[in-house]
Amino acid sequence: MRAVIYETFGGPEVLEVRDVPEPHAGPGEVRVRVTVAGLNPMDWGIAARPELAAQFGIAVPAGFGYDFAGVVDEVDGGVTGFAVGDRVYGGALGRAAADFVVLETPGGATEALWHTPEGISDQLAATLPVAGMTAAAAVAAIDLRPGDTVLVGGAAGGVGVLVVQLAKLAGARVIGTAGASTFEFLRQFGAEPVAYGPGLADRVRTLAPGGVTAATDLFGTETAETALALGVPPERICTIAAGPNPPGGVRATGGFDASPDAQQGITAAILAGGITVPIAATFPIEQIRDAVTLQAGRHVHGKVVVTL
């Protein structure tokens, strides 16, 4: 089968599409024929940074990617809940960008598998595992409620557009940090854009003279620090990319904190028209380097997916 492999850590240039032995389902496992793999910042971060890869237990040579969607094509006799022919999506750390992935059921610490609802395409489903769980965790961590004004840092990213829409569904007013070229993109999701960078607190005060009541920082620490300066209580601020010890006692969170039914809630909202997931670009697996280069540039509006 085809799989994306890298033998040394580095940029997109280290990624290669290779023929590797085809895996098969063993006891308690299912095999999925992958049709689409979705890209996330953590994918190229792991491939580029040995110290980050080590945190996830990954050593070279390694496979690539986490998010995928496809069809179950092998099932061990002891598995329940999944059958050959089921459309599924999920995560397989360091293995998703391949023709086949084999997963335990129920999923292990680095795996996840859900049934793909009717009305959700494989392309769309492949964007949801990391971004959906992370967005749900971020919104839950700051306990959004009707009447809140929430500041979202990195609002135009793959997680950000989901956070914006989940916050709107919760009844909050959303102010999202972004580059000026992204303002119109953000407005279509109901966010009020504000430029990141020096002077952010003053710009937010101008937009929201009545104050900000909650914040989530999806990029670093600038938004979290700004929210603290604006008087937001630390318990109503969270970060997803500031490490385990974010500034000022605010909460670090991520997809691992999401509730077990978070994905079902997001797919239900998509089917009901409350959430839209923009897919910015689609590449065949043979163009994985181009896909990762685009995604790693952090200026793409929406998700990048790879077809197999």
N, C-alpha and C positions, 0 to 999 in steps of 0.2 A: 504494500500500500504506500501511498504518498504521505509524508509527514514533514513538517517544518522542524529542522534540527539546527542546533548551533553547538560547536565544539569549543569555542572560546567566547568569553564575554566581550561585548562591544555593541556597536550601533547596528542599524539594519543590515549593514554589509556582512555581518556574521551569519545571517539567516540563510539556510539552504533548504530547498525542497528535495527530499531524498526518497528513494525506495527502501522501505524497511520491512521486516517480517510482519505479517498480519496477525494481530492478537485475536484470541477467542475467549468467549465467556467461560469462566470456571465456576466452581461452587459459590452460590450466592451472588452471582454476577450477571449483568446484561451487557451486550455489545450494541453500540449505536453506530449506524452508518451516518456519518456527519455530512450534512449538506451545507451548513453555514457556520463559520466561526466569527465571533464578535471580538473586536480589539478593545483593550483597556490600557490606561497608563501603566498599571502595574505589570503588564506583560513585557513591554520594552524596558521597564525599570529593572525587572528581574534579569533580563537578558544582558543588560548593560552594567549592572552593579553586583559584583560577587558578594558583597556584604548583605545586600538585600536578598539575593538568591539563597544565601545560607540561612536567613531567618525563616524561609519557607522550606528548608530541607532540600534545595535543588543544587545539584552539582553537574558540571559539564562532563560529557556531552548531555544535552537536555533537549526535550521537546519544547513547544511554544504554545502559549495561549491558555485561556481558562474557559471563556464562554463558548457554547456551541448549541446547535439545534440539529435535529435529524430524525431518524426512524430506528426503532429497535429492530435488530435483525437476528439476534441470538439471545436466548434466555436459558439459564440453568434451570433444571427441573425443580429446584427448591425455592425459586424466586416467586413471590406473590406481588401483585399490584402492577406488574408490567408484562406485556405479551408481545410477541413478534408482530410487527406492523404498527405498533403504537407510535404516534408522533410525540417526541419528547424534546426538552431543552434542559440545559443545566451547566455544570462546571466540572472541569477535570484539569487540575492544576498542572501546567507544563505539558499538556497532551492534547489540547482541543483542536489545534490546527493540523488535523490528520484525517484520513479517510474513515478511520474507525477509532472509537474509544471504548474501553471496557471499564465498567464501574461496578462497585459493590452496591448492594441494596440492603438496608438503607445506606445512604451515602456516608463515606468516611469524613474525616476532618477536612480533607481538601477536595471533596467531591459533592455534587448535588445533582438531583435529577427530578424533574417535574413533567407531568403530562402537558403537552401544548394544547391550549383550548381551541376549539373550532372558532375560526374567525381571526386567529393570530397566525401570521405567516412564519415560516422558519426564519426568514431574514429578520423579522421583527423580534421573534423569540430569542434569537442569538444576541440581541443587544441588552437583554434584561437581567441575567444572573447577577453580575457584579454591580451594575449601575442601579438596578432595582432594589436590591437588598441594602446597598449603601444609602441610597436616597431615603428609603423607608426608615432606616436606623437613625439618620440625621434628623428627620422630622420628628420622630418619636422622642429623641433625646432632649429636644427643647420644648416638648409639650405644647405644640401650637394649638391655638383655639381661636374662635371667631373674635375679631376685633384686634388681634395682634398685628403689629408692624414688624416684619422680620427682615433682617439684612442678610442676604445670601452672597457669600464671596465665591467667585468663580461660577457665576450663575449660568454661563453659556456653554459649559462643558457637558459631557455625557451624563454625569450625575446631576449637574446643576439644573438642566432643563426639567428633570424629573422632580427635583426638590421644589423648584418654582411651582410646578403644577400641583404637587401634593399639598404645598402650603396654601395655594389658592383654594383647593378643594376643602381644606380645613377652615377656610373663612378668613385667612390672614391677608393683609396687604403685603406685597413683596417688593422690596428694593434689591436689585441685583447688581453686583459689581461686574464690570466687563470693559473691554476696549471699545473705543468709540465706533469702530467698524461693525460691532456686534449689537449695537443698540436696537436697530430695527428688528433683528432676529429675536432678541429677548422680548420685545414688546408683544410679539405675536403669541407669547405664552402667558401674558398678563403681568409681566414684571415691569417695574419702573427702573430703567437702567441708570447707573451712576458709574463714572470713571474711577477705576482703581488708581492707587498711587498716592503720593504726597497730597495732603489736604482732603483726604477721603472723609474724615469726620465732619469737616465744615460743609462739604457738599451734601452729606447725609442730613445734617441739621437743616439745611435749606430745603431739602425735599420733604423732610418730616419734622417740622418744628414742634410737633407734639411728642416727639421722642420715638425711639425704637425699643421694642419690648423683648425681642429675641434675635438670635443670630446664629448662623452656621457657616463655618469657613471650610470651603471645599478645595482650597488650593494650598494654603500655607498658614500664616498667622496674622496677616495684615487685617483681615476682617474681624477676627477675634479680638485683637488689640484695640481696634477702632470701637467695637461694641462695648468693651470695658470702659474706654474713655468716654463713651456716650452714656454711661451709667447703667448698662444692662447687667443684671445680676449674673455672676459666673455660672450659676446652675441653669441658666437659660441660653447659654452659648455652648456650641460644640465645634470640634474640628475633626476632620478625617485624614489629614495629611500633615499633621504637625508632630507626629511621633507620640509616644505614650505619656509625655509630660508637657502638655500645651501650656501657654502662659496664663497667669492669673487664676489658676484653679479651675479653668473651664474644662469641659468634659471631652475626652477623646473617644471617638466611636468609629464604627465601620460596619460592614455587612454582617460580621459575626454577631452583632448585637440585635439584628433584625428579628422580629417575631416569626415563628414558624409559618404563619399564614401571610407574610408580607408579599410574596410573589403573587399569590392568588388575589390579593387586594389590588395589586397594580394591574394585572391582566383584566380583572373585572372593570377597573376604571378605564382601561384602554377600550374595551368592548363597548362601554357605555358612552364613549366619546369624551370623557373627562381628562384623558391624558393622550398626548401625541408624542411619539418618539421619532425625531427626525433622523433619517439615515443620510449622511452626507455623501458617502461614496461606497462603491462596491468594487472589489477587485477579485480576479481569479487567484487561486492559491499560488500559481506560478509567479504572480506579481506581489508576493508577500513583502518584499523589501520596500516597494513603492507604497504599499498600504501602511506599513509601520512608519515610514518617513513622514507621510501625511499626518497620521494620528499623533506622532510624537512631536510635531510642530506646535501642538496645542492651540492652533488657530482655526481648526476645522469646526464648522457649525453642525454638530450632531455626531452620530456614531459612524464608525468605519467598520465594514464587514468584509469577510473573505468567503468566497464560494468554493465548494469542492465538487 
